[in-house]
Amino acid sequence: MDGFKEKKSLVIYFSRAGENYAVGYVDKGNTKYLALYVKDIVGADLFKVEPLIPYSEEYNIAIEEAKERVGNAPIKSKINDISMYEVIYIMSPVYWESYAPEIETAIKDLDFTGKIVRVVTTHEGSGLGNVVEDIKKTCKNINILDSIAVKGSECSSARDKIEKWVDRC
């Protein structure tokens, strides 16, 4: 399949600034780097999933907070209609082998029928974790075409990797 650059695309992403594992302090979050690359490469619209209650800037506290929010992670705003998009990129760091809990809140009620869905994770050793499987459990009528995992410590310089991945299908 080719022509992703010609398709109307949306990036739904969660990214946390602050202290990150094996990276140190990041001002915009590792996943945001990748979301901005996809936006630039394919001209996608961005939807940043923001927690109603911000996470701690300290990594160890933030991942414990994420664990407590599984199944109940309120967000500031939701996107309710993705009908105008052909390609949806879902992007998240890997927390406890899955996506950030706020991603579930953002995507669980969306209709992915007929959409091309591509998943991107950031991690420091978990790869994709169970993210793809968990998204399939959360969303009805979802067909995930392709996924990629990028180490958080490589995100700020991963534009070429993302561009090759976008062009791969």
N, C-alpha and C positions, 0 to 999 in steps of 0.2 A: 504494500500500500504506500502510495506516495502522496505528496501534496498537502502535508500538514500545515504548511505555511499559508495555504490558500483557504483553509477551513476556519470558520469562526470558533475561537477557542476561549476557554475560561480556566484560570488557575485558582483552585480553592486551596489555600495553604495556611498552615499554622507554623509560626516561628517565634522562638523566645530569645530575646536578647539577654545579656547578663553572662554569668559564668557558665561555660559549657565544658563538658567532659573532654579532657585531653586537648582542649583548644585554648582555654583561658577565657578571658572576657571578650565578648563580641557585642558590637553596638547595634546590630540589626538582626542577629540570629542567623544560623547557618542555612536554614531552609529558605529564608528570604532571598539569599544570594541566588539560589536556584530558581525561585519563582521569578525574580527579575530577569534572569537569563532567558527563561522560556517566554516571558512577556516580550522581550526584545527580539528574540529569534522568530517567533510566530505571530507577533502582534496580538497576543492574548490579553483579555481583560483579567484583572486581578481581584480576588475576593480574599481579604485577610481575615481569618477566623481569630477573633480576639476574646479571651476569657473575660467574663463579667468581673471576676476577682483576679487581679494580676498575680502571676507567680512570683515567688521570691527570686531575686537575682542570684542567690547562692544555689549552685547546681544540686547539691545533695538534698537541700530542703525542697527545691522545685520538683525533683522526681518523686519525693514522698507525697507532695501535694497532688501530683498527677495521679498517683496510685489511689489516693482518697477520692478523686473526682470521677473515676471510672463509673460509667452509667448515669452520672449526674454532674455534667459539666456545663453550666449555663454560659452562654456567649452574649456579647453585646448586641449583635445583630445577625440575622440569618438571610441567606439568599433563598428565595422561595420559588423562583422560576428559572430553569435552565433551558427552556425550550428553544431559545434562539441560538444555542451553541451546538456545534457538531462534535467537538473534542473537549473533554473535561480532564484536566490534570489535577490529581489529588496529591498534595504534598504535605509531609509531616516528618518530624523527628520520630525515631523509634523510642518509645517509653515502655518499659516492661514487656518487650517483645511485640508491642502493638503500636497503633497510632496514638497521638495525643488525644485525650478524651474529648476535647472540644471539637475535633474533626468529626467524631460520631454525631455529636449534636448538630453540626452543620450539614451533614449529608444524609442523615437517616430518613428524612421525609421527601427527598428529591426523587424525581422520576427520571431514571437513567435509560429508559427504553430507547433503543436506536442510537445511543451515544457511543462514541469511541472514548474509552476511559483509559488513562495512563497514570500509573502511580510512581511517585518519587519519594524515597525516604532519605533522611540523613541519619548517620549513626557513627559509632566508633568501634564497631565490631559485630553488630547485630545484623548487618545487611538489611534485607527486607523484613526480617523477623517474621511475624505472623500477619503483617499489615494487609497483604493482598487477600488472604483468607478471611480476615476479620471484616474487611470492607465488603466482601461478597456476602458474609453473614448479615451485615447491617443493612445492605441496600437490595431492594427488589429490582429485578430486570437489569442487572448490571453485567456488562461484559468488559472485563479488563483486558485490553489488548497487549500491553507491554508495561514493564516496570523496570526501574533502575534504583540502585542504592548508591549513595555517595558518602564517603567518610566526611564527617563534619570538619575535620582538620584540612580537607581538600576543597571545601565548598567555595571559598573565596577565589580559587583559581581553576574552577571546574567548568568554565564556559565552553571550552572545546569539547569536553566530554558530553555535556548536555546537548550541544549542537549536533554531534555525531549520533547521539541517541534519538533526538527528535527526527533526524533525517533517515534513521535506520529502517523505519517501517514504511 
